[in-house]
Amino acid sequence: MDDLSWLWIPATLAAAAAQTARNAMQRHLTASLGTVGATHVRFLYGFPFALAMLAVACFLAGRAPPLPDVSALGWIAAGALTQILATAAMLAAMRTQAFAVSIAFTKTEPVQVAIFAAAVLQEPVGLAGFAAIALATLGVMVLSGNPWAAKGGDWRAAAFGVAAGAFFALSAVCYRGGILALDEPQFWIAALTALALALGLQAAAGSAYLAVRDRDVLARVVAAWRPSLFAGLMGALASAGWFTAFSLASAALVRTLGLVEMLYAFFVGRRVFAQRLALREAAGLALVLAGVGLLLALSA
């Protein structure tokens, strides 16, 4: 496992790219399904893909997945719940802000992950590591510019975005705890087992909630299966990358490197591939890269 510990880096980069695609599709679906419906899509349609990935991994390994104990189930269930809350808050923020800017508000997450991981999992990053995380987070905020200047900007976007960051931070820490609690020597099996359990719990809970509270939304989620399949696939791939990274490295390291998602979102949202960056944007990019580079150097 030690020889492959570096895989958390490409796993995180791939996860961030897939998550950007999933976020864009979910934002599109919010217009027709609402925040709750679009949130449920990633779980309901991601679950079959997670099961398929776990089945393939177990077939190739020639073994069954590990049976989770009460501790592992508790960690994963807590991660699943906080992720639902985080996704709903993020989509609510997107409804009041531009794409890249609303994502930026969630990127206080790495700082919160470092705090929660130190308190809950006893995985402190140290003063230098925390400084690197703060530097990269500052870069994201600089890159986003003045959120209040964006059309429709108000205090709700900040509140929803920061809340999403806090819930995503708690979710990352809980998933890391659940993966470790599985005590599975093959990290990819542990990661995909935790992912299948999490998405299964989320799909069941979301479907039950909508069946009781809003059957019309549930019907529309089922009817929108064609575009939802893409969101589910991208969500499952993104989560597989995150869970794999969590199985190999601390949540704080993973989520800080995951800030590259902001760079993806920035270019997708602005569509400036062929344009020069403004001075502020270049400064923000430099801060993100400096923070991520410092953290990677400290973890080497």
C-alpha positions as CSV (number, residue, x, y, z in Angstrom):
1,M,0.0,0.0,0.0
2,D,2.9,2.4,0.8
3,D,4.3,2.0,-2.7
4,L,0.9,3.2,-4.1
5,S,0.3,6.0,-1.6
6,W,1.1,8.6,-4.2
7,L,-2.1,7.6,-6.1
8,W,-4.1,10.0,-3.9
9,I,-2.8,12.8,-6.1
10,P,-4.1,11.7,-9.5
11,A,-7.2,10.3,-7.8
12,T,-8.0,13.8,-6.3
13,L,-7.3,15.6,-9.6
14,A,-9.6,13.2,-11.5
15,A,-12.2,13.5,-8.8
16,A,-12.2,17.3,-9.0
17,A,-12.6,17.2,-12.8
18,A,-15.5,14.8,-12.7
19,Q,-17.1,16.8,-9.9
20,T,-17.0,20.0,-12.0
21,A,-18.9,18.2,-14.7
22,R,-21.4,16.8,-12.2
23,N,-21.9,20.2,-10.6
24,A,-22.6,21.8,-14.0
25,M,-25.2,19.2,-14.9
26,Q,-26.8,19.4,-11.4
27,R,-27.1,23.2,-11.8
28,H,-28.9,22.6,-15.1
29,L,-31.2,20.1,-13.5
30,T,-32.1,22.5,-10.6
31,A,-34.2,24.5,-13.0
32,S,-36.6,21.6,-13.7
33,L,-36.2,19.5,-10.6
34,G,-35.6,22.1,-7.8
35,T,-32.8,22.0,-5.3
36,V,-34.0,18.8,-3.5
37,G,-34.6,16.9,-6.8
38,A,-31.3,17.9,-8.3
39,T,-29.5,16.9,-5.0
40,H,-31.2,13.5,-5.1
41,V,-30.1,12.8,-8.7
42,R,-26.5,12.4,-7.8
43,F,-27.3,9.8,-5.2
44,L,-30.1,7.9,-6.9
45,Y,-28.4,7.6,-10.3
46,G,-24.9,7.3,-8.8
47,F,-25.6,4.3,-6.7
48,P,-25.9,1.7,-9.6
49,F,-22.5,2.9,-10.9
50,A,-20.9,2.6,-7.5
51,L,-22.3,-1.0,-7.2
52,A,-20.9,-1.8,-10.6
53,M,-17.4,-0.4,-9.8
54,L,-17.4,-2.4,-6.5
55,A,-18.4,-5.6,-8.2
56,V,-15.7,-5.2,-10.9
57,A,-13.1,-4.5,-8.2
58,C,-14.1,-7.5,-6.1
59,F,-14.2,-9.7,-9.2
60,L,-10.7,-8.6,-10.2
61,A,-9.4,-9.1,-6.6
62,G,-11.1,-12.5,-6.4
63,R,-12.8,-11.7,-3.1
64,A,-15.9,-10.3,-1.4
65,P,-16.1,-6.8,0.0
66,P,-15.5,-6.4,3.7
67,L,-18.5,-6.5,6.1
68,P,-18.7,-3.1,7.9
69,D,-19.0,-3.1,11.7
70,V,-21.1,-0.7,13.8
71,S,-18.2,1.8,13.9
72,A,-17.7,1.9,10.1
73,L,-21.4,2.1,9.4
74,G,-21.7,5.0,11.9
75,W,-18.9,6.9,10.3
76,I,-20.2,6.3,6.7
77,A,-23.8,7.2,7.7
78,A,-22.7,10.4,9.3
79,G,-20.7,11.2,6.1
80,A,-23.7,10.4,3.9
81,L,-26.0,12.7,5.9
82,T,-23.6,15.7,6.0
83,Q,-22.9,15.3,2.3
84,I,-26.7,15.5,1.5
85,L,-26.9,18.7,3.5
86,A,-23.7,20.0,1.8
87,T,-25.0,19.3,-1.7
88,A,-28.3,20.9,-1.0
89,A,-26.6,24.1,0.4
90,M,-24.3,24.2,-2.5
91,L,-27.1,24.0,-5.1
92,A,-29.0,26.7,-3.2
93,A,-25.9,28.9,-3.4
94,M,-25.7,28.3,-7.1
95,R,-29.3,29.6,-7.5
96,T,-28.2,33.0,-6.2
97,Q,-24.7,33.3,-7.8
98,A,-22.6,32.8,-10.9
99,F,-21.3,29.2,-11.2
100,A,-17.6,29.8,-10.3
101,V,-18.4,32.3,-7.6
102,S,-20.9,30.2,-5.8
103,I,-18.5,27.3,-5.8
104,A,-15.9,29.6,-4.3
105,F,-17.9,30.1,-1.2
106,T,-17.8,26.4,-0.5
107,K,-14.0,26.4,-0.6
108,T,-13.6,27.4,3.0
109,E,-13.9,23.7,3.3
110,P,-10.2,22.7,3.4
111,V,-9.6,25.0,6.4
112,Q,-12.6,23.5,8.2
113,V,-11.4,20.0,7.2
114,A,-8.0,20.6,8.8
115,I,-9.7,21.7,12.0
116,F,-12.3,18.9,12.1
117,A,-9.7,16.2,11.2
118,A,-7.4,17.3,14.0
119,A,-10.2,17.3,16.5
120,V,-12.0,14.1,15.4
121,L,-9.4,11.9,13.8
122,Q,-6.3,13.2,15.5
123,E,-4.7,14.0,12.1
124,P,-3.2,17.5,12.6
125,V,-1.5,19.1,9.6
126,G,0.8,21.2,11.6
127,L,1.4,25.0,11.5
128,A,3.1,24.9,8.1
129,G,0.4,22.7,6.6
130,F,-2.4,24.9,7.9
131,A,-0.6,27.9,6.4
132,A,-0.5,26.2,3.1
133,I,-4.2,25.4,3.3
134,A,-5.1,28.9,4.2
135,L,-2.9,30.3,1.3
136,A,-4.7,28.1,-1.2
137,T,-8.1,29.0,0.2
138,L,-7.2,32.7,0.0
139,G,-6.2,32.2,-3.7
140,V,-9.6,30.7,-4.4
141,M,-11.4,33.7,-2.9
142,V,-9.1,36.2,-4.8
143,L,-9.7,34.3,-8.0
144,S,-13.5,34.6,-7.5
145,G,-13.3,38.3,-7.3
146,N,-16.0,40.4,-5.5
147,P,-19.0,38.1,-5.1
148,W,-21.3,41.0,-4.3
149,A,-20.7,42.5,-7.8
150,A,-22.2,39.4,-9.5
151,K,-25.8,39.5,-10.6
152,G,-28.2,38.4,-8.0
153,G,-25.5,38.4,-5.3
154,D,-26.7,38.6,-1.7
155,W,-25.9,37.4,1.8
156,R,-27.7,34.1,1.2
157,A,-25.1,33.0,-1.3
158,A,-22.3,33.4,1.3
159,A,-24.4,31.7,4.0
160,F,-25.3,28.8,1.8
161,G,-21.7,28.5,0.5
162,V,-20.0,28.6,3.8
163,A,-22.5,26.1,5.3
164,A,-21.9,23.8,2.3
165,G,-18.2,24.0,3.0
166,A,-18.7,23.1,6.7
167,F,-20.9,20.1,5.8
168,F,-18.5,19.0,3.1
169,A,-15.7,19.2,5.6
170,L,-17.5,17.1,8.1
171,S,-18.5,14.6,5.4
172,A,-14.8,14.2,4.3
173,V,-13.7,13.6,7.8
174,C,-16.5,11.1,8.4
175,Y,-15.8,9.2,5.2
176,R,-12.1,9.0,6.0
177,G,-13.0,7.6,9.4
178,G,-15.3,5.1,7.9
179,I,-12.8,3.9,5.4
180,L,-10.2,3.4,8.1
181,A,-12.8,1.7,10.3
182,L,-13.3,-0.9,7.6
183,D,-9.8,-2.2,8.3
184,E,-9.5,-3.4,4.7
185,P,-5.9,-4.0,3.5
186,Q,-6.7,-3.3,-0.2
187,F,-7.4,0.5,-0.3
188,W,-9.5,0.4,-3.5
189,I,-11.8,-2.2,-2.1
190,A,-12.2,-0.2,1.1
191,A,-12.9,3.0,-0.8
192,L,-15.5,1.5,-3.2
193,T,-17.2,-0.4,-0.3
194,A,-17.6,2.8,1.6
195,L,-18.8,4.6,-1.5
196,A,-21.5,2.0,-2.3
197,L,-22.7,2.1,1.3
198,A,-22.8,5.8,1.4
199,L,-24.7,6.2,-1.9
200,G,-27.1,3.4,-1.0
201,L,-28.0,5.1,2.2
202,Q,-28.4,8.5,0.5
203,A,-30.5,7.1,-2.4
204,A,-32.8,5.3,0.1
205,A,-33.1,8.2,2.4
206,G,-33.7,10.7,-0.4
207,S,-36.3,8.5,-2.1
208,A,-38.1,7.9,1.2
209,Y,-38.2,11.6,1.9
210,L,-39.5,12.6,-1.5
211,A,-42.1,9.8,-1.5
212,V,-43.5,11.2,1.7
213,R,-43.0,14.9,1.2
214,D,-43.0,15.6,-2.5
215,R,-44.0,12.7,-4.9
216,D,-44.2,15.1,-7.8
217,V,-40.5,15.9,-7.5
218,L,-39.7,12.1,-7.2
219,A,-41.7,11.5,-10.4
220,R,-39.8,14.2,-12.2
221,V,-36.5,12.8,-11.0
222,V,-37.5,9.4,-12.5
223,A,-38.8,11.0,-15.7
224,A,-35.5,12.9,-16.1
225,W,-33.4,9.8,-16.2
226,R,-31.6,10.5,-19.4
227,P,-29.7,13.7,-18.3
228,S,-29.6,12.4,-14.7
229,L,-27.6,9.3,-15.7
230,F,-24.7,11.6,-16.8
231,A,-24.9,13.5,-13.5
232,G,-25.0,10.1,-11.6
233,L,-22.0,8.7,-13.5
234,M,-19.9,11.8,-13.0
235,G,-20.9,11.9,-9.4
236,A,-20.0,8.2,-8.9
237,L,-16.7,8.7,-10.6
238,A,-15.9,11.8,-8.6
239,S,-16.8,10.1,-5.4
240,A,-14.7,7.1,-6.3
241,G,-11.8,9.4,-6.8
242,W,-12.4,11.2,-3.5
243,F,-12.9,7.9,-1.5
244,T,-9.7,6.4,-3.0
245,A,-7.8,9.5,-2.1
246,F,-9.3,9.4,1.5
247,S,-8.1,5.8,1.8
248,L,-4.5,6.9,1.1
249,A,-4.1,10.3,2.6
250,S,-5.5,12.6,5.3
251,A,-8.8,14.4,4.4
252,A,-7.0,17.8,4.8
253,L,-4.5,17.0,2.1
254,V,-7.1,15.6,-0.2
255,R,-9.5,18.5,0.0
256,T,-6.8,21.1,-0.3
257,L,-5.5,19.6,-3.5
258,G,-9.2,19.3,-4.5
259,L,-9.2,23.1,-4.8
260,V,-8.1,22.7,-8.4
261,E,-11.8,22.1,-8.9
262,M,-12.2,25.9,-8.5
263,L,-9.8,26.4,-11.4
264,Y,-11.8,24.0,-13.5
265,A,-15.0,25.7,-12.5
266,F,-13.5,29.1,-13.2
267,F,-12.5,28.3,-16.7
268,V,-15.8,26.4,-17.4
269,G,-17.9,29.2,-16.1
270,R,-16.0,32.1,-17.7
271,R,-15.1,30.3,-20.9
272,V,-11.8,32.1,-21.2
273,F,-9.6,29.4,-22.5
274,A,-8.2,31.6,-25.2
275,Q,-8.1,34.9,-23.2
276,R,-5.5,36.5,-21.0
277,L,-6.1,36.4,-17.3
278,A,-6.7,39.6,-15.5
279,L,-4.1,40.6,-12.8
280,R,-6.4,39.7,-10.0
281,E,-7.2,36.3,-11.6
282,A,-3.5,35.6,-12.2
283,A,-2.8,36.5,-8.5
284,G,-5.5,34.2,-7.3
285,L,-4.2,31.3,-9.5
286,A,-0.7,31.9,-8.2
287,L,-1.9,31.7,-4.6
288,V,-3.8,28.5,-5.2
289,L,-0.8,26.9,-6.9
290,A,1.6,28.1,-4.2
291,G,-0.6,26.7,-1.4
292,V,-1.1,23.4,-3.1
293,G,2.5,23.1,-4.0
294,L,3.6,23.9,-0.5
295,L,1.3,21.3,0.9
296,L,2.5,18.7,-1.5
297,A,6.1,19.5,-0.6
298,L,5.3,19.1,3.1
299,S,3.5,15.8,2.5
300,A,6.3,14.3,0.4
